[in-house]
């Protein structure tokens, strides 16, 4: 239901560099959580994270002294001691959990998980309704029909968990079709050039028209 974390850049929003935009931009992780309905609460104040900060104090101070008192000197002895220490520690400090009050929800189907656990990028369409992604050209289609966009339309490219590429526009998902541009010079080489036809000197066209000189006063 909720992640309660510190303000690491993977969790928090990234401030938009465009001052005209009021909304902040999701990080990839926070976008996934938002689509899955998972709340993220962040704080950089130790007092707001008292429970985890006390745990770090225990592991960095009290546990060290407990190991010394138990005369632990090897990794193997430490692993054996920790099993007893964790049981003792939890008995004194742990808070019982109400297992009858679950906040888990049903997982989305595999198709939605494939789209949620993805990497997104913003692109703009060109004059041919296509977009560039990783030095390749793509066009969007749905139901075997190409989608036409106005030039410089902002869209979102989704690289899904299975690495399939999709396009998202107005909350609508489209498939992407890659196409290859054929150089014009190759087309010119394949098309035979027509030879200019020069009429014979006695051709009627040569006698039909005569040149005239116009004098302008």
LUMTILUM-696516 format. One record per residue: residue number from 0; residue in three letters; y, z, x of N, C-alpha, C, CB in turn. Coordinates in Angstrom, 1 decimal. Glycine has a CB too. Layout:
N
nr|rest|n.yy|n.zz|n.xx|ca.yy|ca.zz|ca.xx|c.yy|c.zz|c.xx|cb.yy|cb.zz|cb.xx
NUM|ALA|Y|Z|X|Y|Z|X|Y|Z|X|Y|Z|X
...
end
This chain:
217
nr|rest|n.yy|n.zz|n.xx|ca.yy|ca.zz|ca.xx|c.yy|c.zz|c.xx|cb.yy|cb.zz|cb.xx
0|UNK|-1.2|0.0|0.8|0.0|0.0|0.0|1.3|0.0|0.9|0.0|1.2|-0.9
1|UNK|1.3|0.8|2.0|2.5|1.0|2.8|2.1|1.1|4.2|3.3|2.2|2.3
2|UNK|2.9|0.5|5.1|2.9|0.8|6.5|4.1|1.6|6.9|2.8|-0.6|7.4
3|UNK|3.9|2.7|7.5|5.1|3.5|8.0|5.1|3.5|9.5|4.9|5.1|7.5
4|UNK|6.0|2.7|10.1|6.0|2.4|11.5|7.3|2.7|12.1|5.6|1.0|11.7
5|UNK|7.3|2.5|13.5|8.6|2.5|14.2|9.2|1.1|14.1|8.3|3.0|15.7
6|UNK|10.4|1.0|14.7|11.1|-0.3|14.6|10.8|-1.2|15.7|12.6|0.0|14.5
7|UNK|9.5|-1.6|15.8|9.1|-2.6|16.7|9.4|-4.0|16.1|7.6|-2.5|17.1
8|UNK|9.7|-5.0|17.0|10.1|-6.2|16.5|9.1|-7.0|15.6|10.5|-7.1|17.6
9|UNK|7.8|-6.6|15.8|6.8|-7.2|15.0|6.9|-6.8|13.5|5.4|-6.9|15.5
10|UNK|7.4|-5.6|13.3|7.4|-5.0|11.9|8.8|-5.3|11.2|7.2|-3.5|12.0
11|UNK|9.9|-5.2|11.9|11.2|-5.2|11.3|11.7|-6.6|11.0|12.2|-4.4|12.1
12|UNK|12.7|-6.7|10.2|13.3|-8.0|9.9|14.1|-8.4|11.1|14.3|-7.9|8.7
13|UNK|14.2|-9.7|11.3|15.1|-10.3|12.3|16.4|-10.7|11.7|14.4|-11.5|13.0
14|UNK|17.5|-10.2|12.2|18.8|-10.6|11.6|19.0|-12.0|11.8|19.9|-9.7|12.2
15|UNK|19.5|-12.7|10.7|19.8|-14.1|10.8|21.0|-14.4|11.7|20.0|-14.6|9.3
16|UNK|20.9|-15.4|12.5|22.0|-15.8|13.4|23.1|-16.5|12.6|21.5|-16.6|14.5
17|UNK|22.8|-17.0|11.4|23.7|-17.7|10.6|24.5|-16.6|9.7|23.1|-18.7|9.7
18|UNK|25.8|-16.4|10.0|26.5|-15.4|9.4|26.8|-15.7|7.9|27.8|-15.1|10.1
19|UNK|26.6|-17.0|7.5|26.8|-17.4|6.1|25.7|-17.0|5.2|27.1|-18.9|6.0
20|UNK|24.5|-16.7|5.8|23.4|-16.2|5.0|23.4|-14.7|4.9|22.1|-16.7|5.7
21|UNK|23.2|-14.3|3.6|23.2|-12.9|3.3|21.8|-12.3|3.6|23.6|-12.7|1.8
22|UNK|20.7|-13.1|3.4|19.4|-12.5|3.5|19.0|-12.6|5.0|18.4|-13.3|2.7
23|UNK|18.2|-11.6|5.4|17.6|-11.5|6.7|16.3|-12.4|6.7|17.3|-10.1|7.1
24|UNK|15.8|-12.7|7.9|14.6|-13.5|8.0|13.4|-12.6|8.3|14.8|-14.5|9.1
25|UNK|12.3|-12.9|7.5|11.1|-12.1|7.8|10.5|-12.4|9.1|10.1|-12.4|6.7
26|UNK|9.9|-11.4|9.8|9.0|-11.8|10.9|7.7|-12.3|10.3|8.8|-10.5|11.8
27|UNK|6.9|-12.9|11.1|5.6|-13.4|10.6|4.8|-12.3|10.0|4.9|-14.1|11.8
28|UNK|4.7|-11.2|10.7|3.9|-10.1|10.1|4.5|-9.5|8.8|3.8|-8.9|11.2
29|UNK|5.8|-9.3|8.8|6.4|-8.8|7.6|6.3|-9.7|6.4|7.9|-8.4|7.8
30|UNK|6.4|-11.1|6.7|6.2|-12.0|5.6|4.8|-12.0|5.0|6.5|-13.5|6.2
31|UNK|3.8|-11.8|5.9|2.4|-11.7|5.4|2.3|-10.4|4.5|1.4|-11.6|6.6
32|UNK|2.9|-9.3|5.0|2.8|-8.1|4.2|3.5|-8.3|2.8|3.4|-6.9|5.0
33|UNK|4.7|-8.9|2.9|5.4|-9.2|1.6|4.6|-10.0|0.6|6.7|-9.8|1.9
34|UNK|3.9|-11.0|1.1|3.1|-11.9|0.2|1.9|-11.1|-0.3|2.7|-13.1|0.9
35|UNK|1.4|-10.2|0.5|0.2|-9.4|0.1|0.6|-8.2|-0.8|-0.6|-8.9|1.3
36|UNK|2.0|-7.9|-0.9|2.4|-6.8|-1.7|2.4|-5.5|-0.9|1.6|-6.7|-2.9
37|UNK|2.4|-5.6|0.4|2.3|-4.3|1.2|3.7|-4.0|1.7|1.4|-4.6|2.5
38|UNK|4.2|-2.8|1.4|5.5|-2.3|1.8|5.5|-1.9|3.3|6.0|-1.1|0.9
39|UNK|6.6|-2.2|4.0|6.8|-1.7|5.3|8.0|-0.8|5.4|7.0|-2.9|6.3
40|UNK|7.8|0.4|5.8|8.9|1.4|6.0|9.0|1.6|7.5|8.7|2.8|5.2
41|UNK|10.2|1.4|8.1|10.4|1.6|9.5|11.4|2.7|9.8|10.8|0.3|10.2
42|UNK|11.3|3.3|10.9|12.3|4.3|11.4|12.2|4.5|12.9|12.1|5.7|10.6
43|UNK|13.3|4.8|13.5|13.3|5.1|14.9|13.6|6.5|15.2|14.3|4.2|15.6
44|UNK|13.7|7.4|14.2|14.0|8.8|14.3|12.7|9.6|14.4|14.9|9.3|13.1
45|UNK|12.5|10.3|15.5|11.2|11.1|15.7|11.0|12.1|14.6|11.2|11.8|17.0
46|UNK|12.1|12.7|14.1|12.0|13.8|13.0|11.4|13.2|11.7|13.3|14.4|12.8
47|UNK|11.6|11.9|11.5|11.1|11.2|10.3|9.6|10.9|10.4|11.9|10.0|10.0
48|UNK|9.1|11.0|11.6|7.7|10.8|11.9|7.0|12.0|12.4|7.5|9.6|12.8
49|UNK|7.3|13.1|11.8|6.8|14.4|12.3|5.3|14.5|12.5|7.3|15.5|11.4
50|UNK|4.6|14.0|11.6|3.1|14.1|11.6|2.5|13.4|12.9|2.4|13.6|10.4
51|UNK|3.0|12.2|13.1|2.4|11.5|14.2|3.0|12.0|15.6|2.7|10.0|14.1
52|UNK|4.3|12.4|15.5|4.9|13.0|16.7|4.2|14.3|17.2|6.4|13.2|16.5
53|UNK|3.8|15.1|16.2|3.1|16.3|16.5|1.7|16.0|17.1|2.9|17.2|15.3
54|UNK|1.1|14.9|16.6|-0.2|14.5|17.2|0.0|14.1|18.6|-0.8|13.3|16.3
55|UNK|1.0|13.3|18.9|1.2|12.9|20.3|1.5|14.2|21.2|2.4|11.9|20.4
56|UNK|2.2|15.1|20.7|2.4|16.4|21.4|1.1|17.1|21.7|3.3|17.3|20.7
57|UNK|0.2|17.1|20.7|-1.1|17.7|20.9|-1.9|17.0|22.0|-1.9|17.7|19.6
58|UNK|-1.9|15.6|21.9|-2.7|14.8|22.8|-2.2|14.9|24.3|-2.8|13.4|22.4
59|UNK|-0.9|15.0|24.4|-0.3|15.0|25.7|-0.1|16.4|26.3|1.1|14.3|25.6
60|UNK|-0.2|17.4|25.5|0.0|18.8|26.1|-1.2|19.7|25.8|1.2|19.4|25.5
61|UNK|-1.5|19.9|24.6|-2.6|20.9|24.2|-4.0|20.4|24.7|-2.6|21.1|22.7
62|UNK|-4.2|19.1|24.5|-5.5|18.5|24.9|-5.8|18.7|26.4|-5.7|17.1|24.4
63|UNK|-4.7|18.4|27.1|-4.8|18.5|28.6|-5.2|20.0|29.0|-3.5|18.2|29.3
64|UNK|-4.6|20.9|28.4|-4.9|22.3|28.7|-6.3|22.7|28.2|-3.9|23.3|28.0
65|UNK|-6.8|22.2|27.1|-8.1|22.4|26.6|-9.2|21.8|27.5|-8.3|21.8|25.2
66|UNK|-8.9|20.7|28.1|-9.8|20.1|29.1|-9.9|20.9|30.3|-9.4|18.6|29.4
67|UNK|-8.8|21.5|30.8|-8.8|22.3|31.9|-9.6|23.6|31.7|-7.4|22.7|32.4
68|UNK|-9.4|24.2|30.5|-10.1|25.5|30.2|-11.6|25.2|30.1|-9.6|26.1|28.9
69|UNK|-12.0|24.0|29.6|-13.4|23.7|29.4|-14.0|23.2|30.7|-13.6|22.6|28.3
70|UNK|-13.2|23.1|31.8|-13.7|22.7|33.1|-14.3|21.3|33.1|-14.7|23.7|33.7
71|UNK|-13.6|20.4|32.3|-14.0|19.0|32.2|-13.5|18.3|33.4|-13.6|18.3|30.9
72|UNK|-14.4|17.5|34.1|-13.9|16.8|35.3|-14.3|15.3|35.4|-14.5|17.5|36.6
73|UNK|-15.2|14.9|34.4|-15.6|13.5|34.4|-15.3|12.9|33.0|-17.1|13.4|34.7
74|UNK|-15.4|11.6|32.9|-15.2|10.9|31.7|-16.3|11.2|30.7|-15.1|9.3|31.9
75|UNK|-17.5|11.3|31.2|-18.6|11.5|30.3|-18.5|12.9|29.7|-20.0|11.5|31.1
76|UNK|-18.1|13.9|30.5|-17.9|15.3|30.0|-16.7|15.3|29.0|-17.6|16.3|31.1
77|UNK|-15.7|14.5|29.2|-14.5|14.4|28.3|-14.9|13.8|27.0|-13.4|13.6|28.9
78|UNK|-15.8|12.8|27.0|-16.2|12.2|25.7|-17.1|13.2|24.9|-17.0|10.9|26.0
79|UNK|-17.9|13.9|25.6|-18.7|14.9|24.9|-17.8|16.1|24.3|-19.8|15.5|25.8
80|UNK|-16.8|16.5|25.1|-15.9|17.6|24.7|-15.1|17.1|23.5|-15.0|18.0|25.8
81|UNK|-14.6|15.9|23.5|-13.8|15.4|22.4|-14.4|15.5|21.0|-13.3|13.9|22.6
82|UNK|-15.7|15.3|20.9|-16.4|15.4|19.6|-16.2|16.8|19.1|-17.9|15.0|19.8
83|UNK|-16.4|17.8|19.9|-16.2|19.2|19.5|-14.7|19.5|19.2|-16.7|20.2|20.5
84|UNK|-13.8|18.9|20.0|-12.4|19.2|19.9|-11.8|18.6|18.6|-11.6|18.6|21.1
85|UNK|-12.2|17.3|18.3|-11.7|16.7|17.1|-12.1|17.5|15.8|-12.2|15.2|17.0
86|UNK|-13.4|17.9|15.8|-13.8|18.7|14.6|-13.0|20.0|14.5|-15.3|19.1|14.8
87|UNK|-12.8|20.7|15.6|-12.0|21.9|15.6|-10.5|21.6|15.2|-12.0|22.6|17.0
88|UNK|-10.0|20.5|15.8|-8.6|20.1|15.5|-8.4|19.8|14.0|-8.1|19.0|16.4
89|UNK|-9.2|19.0|13.5|-9.1|18.6|12.1|-9.3|19.8|11.1|-10.1|17.5|11.7
90|UNK|-10.2|20.7|11.5|-10.4|21.8|10.6|-9.1|22.7|10.5|-11.5|22.7|11.1
91|UNK|-8.3|22.7|11.6|-7.1|23.5|11.6|-5.9|22.8|11.1|-6.8|24.0|13.0
92|UNK|-5.8|21.5|11.3|-4.5|20.8|11.0|-4.6|19.7|9.9|-4.0|20.2|12.2
93|UNK|-5.8|19.2|9.7|-5.9|18.0|8.8|-5.7|18.4|7.4|-7.3|17.4|8.9
94|UNK|-5.1|17.4|6.6|-4.9|17.6|5.2|-5.9|16.8|4.4|-3.4|17.1|4.8
95|UNK|-6.5|17.5|3.4|-7.6|16.8|2.6|-7.0|15.7|1.9|-8.3|17.8|1.7
96|UNK|-7.8|14.6|1.7|-7.4|13.4|1.0|-8.0|13.4|-0.4|-7.9|12.2|1.8
97|UNK|-7.2|13.0|-1.4|-7.7|12.9|-2.7|-8.3|11.5|-2.9|-6.5|13.1|-3.8
98|UNK|-9.6|11.4|-2.8|-10.3|10.1|-2.8|-10.3|9.6|-4.2|-11.7|10.3|-2.3
99|UNK|-10.0|10.4|-5.2|-10.0|9.9|-6.6|-8.7|9.1|-6.9|-10.1|11.0|-7.6
100|UNK|-7.7|9.2|-6.0|-6.4|8.5|-6.2|-6.3|7.4|-5.2|-5.2|9.5|-6.1
101|UNK|-7.0|6.3|-5.4|-7.0|5.2|-4.5|-5.8|4.2|-4.8|-8.3|4.4|-4.6
102|UNK|-5.2|3.8|-3.7|-4.1|2.8|-3.9|-4.5|1.4|-3.4|-2.8|3.3|-3.1
103|UNK|-5.8|1.2|-3.1|-6.2|-0.1|-2.7|-6.2|-1.0|-3.9|-7.6|0.0|-2.1
104|UNK|-6.0|-2.3|-3.6|-6.0|-3.3|-4.7|-7.1|-4.3|-4.3|-4.6|-4.0|-4.9
105|UNK|-7.4|-5.1|-5.3|-8.4|-6.2|-5.0|-7.9|-7.2|-4.0|-8.8|-6.9|-6.3
106|UNK|-8.7|-7.6|-3.1|-8.3|-8.6|-2.1|-8.1|-10.0|-2.7|-9.3|-8.7|-1.0
107|UNK|-7.1|-10.8|-2.3|-6.9|-12.1|-2.8|-8.2|-13.0|-2.4|-5.7|-12.8|-2.2
108|UNK|-8.3|-14.1|-3.1|-9.4|-15.0|-2.8|-9.2|-15.6|-1.4|-9.5|-16.1|-3.9
109|UNK|-10.2|-16.3|-0.9|-10.2|-16.8|0.4|-9.1|-17.9|0.6|-11.5|-17.5|0.8
110|UNK|-8.8|-18.7|-0.4|-7.7|-19.7|-0.3|-6.4|-19.0|-0.1|-7.7|-20.6|-1.5
111|UNK|-6.1|-18.0|-0.8|-4.8|-17.3|-0.6|-4.7|-16.6|0.7|-4.6|-16.3|-1.8
112|UNK|-5.8|-16.0|1.1|-5.8|-15.3|2.4|-5.6|-16.3|3.5|-7.2|-14.6|2.7
113|UNK|-6.1|-17.5|3.4|-5.9|-18.5|4.4|-4.5|-18.9|4.5|-6.8|-19.8|4.0
114|UNK|-3.7|-18.9|3.4|-2.3|-19.2|3.4|-1.4|-18.0|3.8|-1.8|-19.7|2.0
115|UNK|-1.8|-16.8|3.4|-1.0|-15.6|3.8|-1.1|-15.4|5.3|-1.5|-14.4|3.0
116|UNK|-2.3|-15.4|5.8|-2.5|-15.1|7.3|-2.2|-16.4|8.0|-3.9|-14.5|7.6
117|UNK|-0.9|-16.7|8.1|-0.5|-18.0|8.7|0.7|-17.8|9.5|-0.3|-19.1|7.6
118|UNK|1.1|-18.9|10.2|2.4|-19.0|10.9|3.3|-20.0|10.2|2.1|-19.3|12.4
119|UNK|4.5|-19.6|9.9|5.4|-20.5|9.2|6.5|-21.0|10.1|5.9|-19.9|7.9
120|UNK|7.0|-22.2|9.8|8.2|-22.7|10.6|9.1|-23.5|9.6|7.7|-23.6|11.8
121|UNK|10.4|-23.4|9.9|11.3|-24.2|9.0|11.7|-25.5|9.7|12.6|-23.3|8.9
122|UNK|11.7|-26.5|8.8|12.0|-27.9|9.3|12.9|-28.5|8.2|10.7|-28.7|9.4
123|UNK|13.5|-29.7|8.6|14.3|-30.5|7.8|13.7|-31.9|7.7|15.8|-30.6|8.3
124|UNK|13.7|-32.5|6.5|13.2|-33.8|6.3|14.2|-34.8|6.8|12.9|-34.1|4.8
125|UNK|13.7|-36.0|7.2|14.5|-37.1|7.7|14.8|-38.1|6.6|13.9|-37.8|8.9
126|UNK|15.3|-39.2|6.9|15.6|-40.2|5.9|14.4|-40.8|5.2|16.5|-41.3|6.5
127|UNK|13.2|-40.7|5.9|12.0|-41.3|5.3|11.1|-40.2|4.6|11.2|-41.9|6.4
128|UNK|11.7|-39.0|4.3|11.0|-37.9|3.6|9.9|-37.3|4.5|10.5|-38.4|2.3
129|UNK|10.0|-37.5|5.8|9.0|-37.0|6.6|9.6|-35.9|7.5|8.4|-38.1|7.5
130|UNK|8.7|-35.1|8.1|9.1|-34.0|9.0|8.4|-34.1|10.3|8.8|-32.6|8.3
131|UNK|9.0|-33.5|11.4|8.4|-33.5|12.7|7.8|-32.1|13.0|9.4|-33.9|13.8
132|UNK|6.6|-32.1|13.5|6.0|-30.8|13.8|5.1|-31.0|15.0|5.2|-30.2|12.6
133|UNK|5.4|-30.3|16.1|4.6|-30.4|17.4|4.5|-31.9|17.8|3.2|-29.8|17.2
134|UNK|5.7|-32.5|17.8|5.8|-33.9|18.3|5.0|-34.9|17.5|5.4|-34.0|19.7
135|UNK|4.7|-34.6|16.2|4.0|-35.5|15.3|4.8|-35.6|14.0|2.5|-35.0|15.1
136|UNK|4.5|-36.7|13.3|5.2|-37.0|12.1|4.3|-36.7|10.9|5.8|-38.4|12.0
137|UNK|4.8|-36.1|9.8|4.0|-35.8|8.7|4.8|-36.1|7.4|3.5|-34.3|8.7
138|UNK|4.0|-36.5|6.3|4.6|-36.6|5.0|3.8|-35.8|4.0|4.6|-38.1|4.6
139|UNK|4.5|-35.3|3.0|3.8|-34.4|2.1|3.2|-35.2|0.9|4.8|-33.3|1.5
140|UNK|2.1|-34.7|0.4|1.5|-35.4|-0.8|0.8|-34.3|-1.6|0.5|-36.5|-0.3
141|UNK|0.7|-34.7|-2.9|0.0|-33.8|-3.8|-0.6|-34.7|-4.9|0.9|-32.7|-4.4
142|UNK|-1.9|-34.4|-5.2|-2.6|-35.3|-6.2|-2.6|-36.7|-5.8|-2.0|-35.1|-7.6
143|UNK|-2.7|-37.0|-4.5|-2.8|-38.3|-4.0|-1.5|-39.1|-4.1|-3.9|-39.1|-4.6
144|UNK|-0.4|-38.4|-4.3|0.9|-39.0|-4.5|1.9|-38.4|-3.4|1.5|-38.8|-5.9
145|UNK|2.6|-39.3|-2.7|3.5|-38.8|-1.7|4.7|-38.2|-2.4|4.0|-40.0|-0.8
146|UNK|5.2|-37.1|-1.7|6.4|-36.4|-2.2|7.6|-36.9|-1.5|6.2|-34.8|-2.0
147|UNK|8.6|-37.2|-2.3|9.9|-37.8|-1.8|10.9|-36.7|-1.8|10.4|-39.0|-2.6
148|UNK|11.6|-36.5|-0.6|12.6|-35.5|-0.5|13.9|-36.2|-0.1|12.3|-34.4|0.6
149|UNK|15.0|-35.5|-0.5|16.3|-36.0|0.0|16.4|-35.7|1.5|17.5|-35.3|-0.8
150|UNK|17.3|-36.4|2.2|17.4|-36.2|3.6|18.0|-34.8|3.9|18.4|-37.3|4.2
151|UNK|17.5|-34.2|5.0|17.9|-32.9|5.4|17.6|-31.8|4.4|19.4|-32.9|5.7
152|UNK|16.5|-32.0|3.7|16.0|-30.9|2.8|15.2|-29.9|3.6|15.1|-31.5|1.7
153|UNK|15.6|-28.6|3.5|14.9|-27.5|4.2|13.6|-27.2|3.6|15.8|-26.3|4.3
154|UNK|12.5|-27.3|4.4|11.2|-27.0|3.9|10.5|-26.0|4.9|10.3|-28.3|3.7
155|UNK|9.3|-25.5|4.5|8.6|-24.6|5.3|7.2|-25.2|5.6|8.4|-23.2|4.6
156|UNK|6.9|-25.3|6.9|5.6|-25.7|7.4|4.7|-24.5|7.5|5.7|-26.6|8.7
157|UNK|3.5|-24.6|6.9|2.6|-23.5|7.0|1.4|-23.9|7.9|2.1|-23.0|5.6
158|UNK|1.1|-23.2|9.0|-0.1|-23.4|9.7|-1.0|-22.3|9.3|0.2|-23.3|11.3
159|UNK|-2.0|-22.6|8.5|-2.9|-21.6|7.9|-3.8|-21.0|8.9|-3.7|-22.3|6.7
160|UNK|-4.6|-20.0|8.4|-5.5|-19.3|9.3|-6.6|-20.3|9.9|-6.3|-18.2|8.6
161|UNK|-7.0|-21.3|9.1|-8.0|-22.3|9.6|-7.3|-23.4|10.3|-8.8|-22.8|8.5
162|UNK|-5.9|-23.3|10.6|-5.1|-24.2|11.4|-4.8|-25.5|10.6|-5.8|-24.6|12.7
163|UNK|-5.1|-25.5|9.3|-4.7|-26.6|8.5|-3.2|-26.5|8.2|-5.5|-26.6|7.1
164|UNK|-2.5|-27.6|8.2|-1.0|-27.7|7.9|-0.7|-28.0|6.5|-0.4|-28.7|8.9
165|UNK|0.2|-27.2|5.9|0.7|-27.4|4.6|2.3|-27.4|4.6|0.2|-26.3|3.6
166|UNK|2.8|-27.9|3.5|4.3|-27.8|3.4|4.6|-27.1|2.1|4.9|-29.3|3.3
167|UNK|5.6|-26.2|2.2|6.0|-25.4|1.1|7.5|-25.7|0.7|5.8|-23.9|1.3
168|UNK|7.7|-26.0|-0.6|9.0|-26.3|-1.1|9.1|-25.8|-2.5|9.4|-27.8|-0.9
169|UNK|10.1|-24.9|-2.8|10.3|-24.4|-4.1|9.0|-23.7|-4.6|10.8|-25.5|-5.1
170|UNK|8.4|-22.9|-3.7|7.2|-22.2|-4.1|6.0|-23.1|-4.5|7.4|-21.3|-5.2
171|UNK|6.1|-24.4|-4.1|5.0|-25.4|-4.4|4.4|-25.7|-3.0|5.6|-26.6|-5.1
172|UNK|3.1|-25.8|-3.0|2.4|-26.1|-1.8|1.9|-27.5|-1.8|1.2|-25.1|-1.6
173|UNK|2.2|-28.2|-0.7|1.8|-29.6|-0.6|0.9|-29.8|0.7|3.0|-30.6|-0.5
174|UNK|0.0|-30.8|0.6|-0.8|-31.2|1.8|0.1|-32.0|2.7|-2.0|-31.9|1.4
175|UNK|-0.2|-32.1|4.0|0.5|-32.9|4.9|-0.4|-34.0|5.5|1.1|-32.0|6.1
176|UNK|0.2|-35.2|5.5|-0.5|-36.3|6.0|0.2|-36.8|7.3|-0.6|-37.5|5.0
177|UNK|-0.5|-36.9|8.4|0.0|-37.3|9.6|0.0|-38.9|9.7|-0.7|-36.8|10.9
178|UNK|1.1|-39.4|10.2|1.1|-40.9|10.4|1.7|-41.2|11.7|2.0|-41.6|9.2
179|UNK|1.3|-42.4|12.2|1.6|-42.8|13.6|2.6|-44.0|13.5|0.4|-43.2|14.4
180|UNK|3.7|-43.9|14.2|4.7|-45.0|14.2|4.2|-46.0|15.2|6.1|-44.4|14.6
181|UNK|4.2|-47.3|14.8|3.7|-48.4|15.6|5.0|-49.0|16.3|3.0|-49.5|14.8
182|UNK|5.0|-49.1|17.6|6.2|-49.7|18.3|6.5|-51.1|17.8|6.0|-49.7|19.8
183|UNK|7.8|-51.4|17.6|8.2|-52.7|17.1|7.8|-53.8|18.1|9.7|-52.8|16.8
184|UNK|7.8|-53.5|19.4|7.5|-54.6|20.4|6.1|-55.1|20.2|7.8|-54.1|21.8
185|UNK|5.2|-54.2|19.8|3.8|-54.6|19.6|3.7|-55.5|18.5|2.9|-53.4|19.5
186|UNK|4.5|-55.3|17.4|4.4|-56.1|16.2|5.0|-57.5|16.6|5.2|-55.5|15.1
187|UNK|6.0|-57.5|17.4|6.6|-58.8|17.8|5.7|-59.6|18.6|7.9|-58.6|18.5
188|UNK|4.9|-59.0|19.4|3.9|-59.7|20.3|2.8|-60.4|19.4|3.4|-58.8|21.3
189|UNK|2.5|-59.7|18.3|1.4|-60.3|17.5|1.9|-61.4|16.6|0.8|-59.2|16.6
190|UNK|3.1|-61.5|16.2|3.7|-62.5|15.3|4.1|-63.7|16.1|4.8|-61.9|14.5
191|UNK|3.5|-64.9|15.9|3.9|-66.1|16.7|5.3|-66.5|16.4|3.0|-67.2|16.4
192|UNK|6.1|-66.8|17.4|7.4|-67.2|17.2|7.5|-68.7|16.8|8.2|-67.0|18.5
193|UNK|8.4|-68.9|15.8|8.5|-70.3|15.3|9.4|-71.1|16.3|9.1|-70.3|13.9
194|UNK|9.0|-72.4|16.5|9.8|-73.2|17.4|10.9|-73.9|16.6|8.9|-74.3|18.1
195|UNK|12.1|-74.0|17.1|13.2|-74.7|16.5|13.0|-76.2|16.4|14.5|-74.4|17.2
196|UNK|13.2|-76.8|15.2|13.0|-78.2|15.0|14.3|-79.0|15.2|12.4|-78.5|13.6
197|UNK|14.3|-79.9|16.1|15.4|-80.7|16.4|15.2|-82.1|15.8|15.7|-80.8|17.9
198|UNK|16.0|-82.5|14.8|15.8|-83.8|14.2|16.1|-85.0|15.2|16.7|-84.0|13.0
199|UNK|15.4|-86.1|15.0|15.6|-87.3|15.8|17.0|-87.9|15.7|14.5|-88.3|15.5
200|UNK|17.4|-88.6|16.7|18.8|-89.2|16.6|19.0|-90.1|15.4|19.1|-90.0|17.9
201|UNK|18.0|-90.8|15.0|18.2|-91.7|13.8|17.9|-91.0|12.5|17.3|-92.9|14.0
202|UNK|17.8|-89.7|12.5|17.5|-89.0|11.2|18.7|-89.1|10.3|17.1|-87.5|11.5
203|UNK|18.5|-89.3|9.0|19.6|-89.4|8.0|20.6|-88.2|8.1|19.0|-89.5|6.6
204|UNK|20.1|-87.0|8.5|21.0|-85.9|8.5|22.1|-86.1|9.5|20.3|-84.6|8.8
205|UNK|21.8|-86.8|10.6|22.8|-87.0|11.6|23.9|-88.0|11.2|22.1|-87.5|12.9
206|UNK|23.5|-88.9|10.3|24.5|-89.9|9.8|25.3|-89.4|8.6|23.8|-91.2|9.5
207|UNK|24.8|-88.4|7.9|25.4|-88.0|6.7|26.7|-87.2|6.9|24.4|-87.1|5.9
208|UNK|26.8|-86.5|7.9|28.0|-85.6|8.2|28.7|-86.1|9.4|27.6|-84.2|8.3
209|UNK|30.0|-86.2|9.3|30.8|-86.6|10.4|31.8|-85.5|10.7|31.6|-88.0|10.1
210|UNK|32.1|-85.3|11.9|33.1|-84.3|12.3|34.5|-84.8|12.1|32.9|-83.8|13.7
211|UNK|35.3|-83.9|11.6|36.7|-84.2|11.3|37.6|-83.2|12.0|37.0|-84.2|9.8
212|UNK|38.8|-83.7|12.4|39.7|-82.8|13.1|40.9|-82.5|12.1|40.3|-83.4|14.4
213|UNK|41.1|-81.2|11.8|42.2|-80.8|10.9|43.4|-80.4|11.7|41.7|-79.6|10.0
214|UNK|44.5|-81.0|11.3|45.8|-80.6|12.0|46.6|-79.8|11.0|46.6|-81.8|12.4
215|UNK|47.0|-78.6|11.5|47.8|-77.7|10.6|49.2|-77.7|11.1|47.2|-76.3|10.6
216|UNK|50.1|-78.1|10.1|51.6|-78.2|10.5|52.3|-76.9|10.0|52.2|-79.4|9.8
end
